[in-house]
Amino acid sequence: MPAPDFSPAADRNKQPILTMLRHVLPDAGSALEIASGTGQHVAWFAAGLPRWTWQPTDVQPAALNSIAAWVVRQGLANVRPPLRLDVMSDCWLPDDVRFDAIVCANMLHIAPWATCAALMQGSARHLTAGGALITYGPYLEDGVPTAEGNLAFDQSLRAQDAAWGLRRREDVEGEAARAGLQLAARHVMPANNLLLVWSRAL
């Protein structure tokens, strides 16, 4: 099997995210990862949360080989074969498939805004009654000063693609509410990122 792809950013943030996942998730369950990318995250999370079963996915077919290679390299038995999944699809998986957690890191700012609504709606379809969507990445927030690094990052993203850019947390909350999800927890993470936990609205 070819060597997996490597992302320095994923390598840097995998442990802080895992530490927070251990804090916000129960001891065991099933998780769907959206936009798994290289596969470094899911391999690290699966090793660190061995009583969880993980389903990695990505929209890019080429990413699936890298994800599988990381899983094989780590010798993980609690990760299912990666699937191609486009969040914009009206049908992610069979309707009866449910997960206790859905994890999506660093996608919303490098994808068109429409993917936010799609992520929320798809997550609402596939979460268990007590499940949670967990998103991670940089956000803009009303009343919270934006770090210079995030401002520069936002400008560089928009220069690459006008449809990209950091999202206002409040706008994301609006899309979540339309899908029946609400912000249950906000955790400040290293390097000016946030980990947000979304649950079903009561």
SULPE-V854200 format. One record per backbone hydrogen bond with DSSP energy under -1.0 kcal/mol. CO is the residue of the C=O (numbers start at 1). NH is the residue of the N-H. If there is no record, write none. Layout:
co = {CO/CO}
nh = {NH/NH}
This chain:
co = {7/8/9/10/13/14/15/16/17/18/20/21/29/30/30/31/32/36/39/40/41/42/43/44/45/49/51/53/54/55/56/57/58/60/61/63/64/65/66/67/68/69/70/71/78/83/86/94/99/100/101/102/103/104/107/109/112/113/114/115/116/117/118/119/120/121/122/123/126/128/132/133/134/135/136/137/140/141/147/148/149/150/151/152/153/154/155/156/157/161/167/168/169/170/171/172/173/174/176/177/180/182/185/187/193/194/195/196/197/197/198/199}
nh = {11/12/13/14/17/18/19/20/21/22/24/25/53/100/101/55/103/39/43/44/45/46/47/48/49/52/29/31/80/33/83/36/85/63/64/67/68/69/70/71/72/73/74/76/54/58/89/97/128/132/32/134/34/136/110/165/115/116/118/119/120/121/122/123/124/125/126/127/99/131/102/198/104/196/106/194/169/144/151/152/153/154/155/156/157/158/159/160/161/164/140/172/173/174/175/176/177/178/181/180/201/199/197/195/189/137/187/135/184/185/133/182}
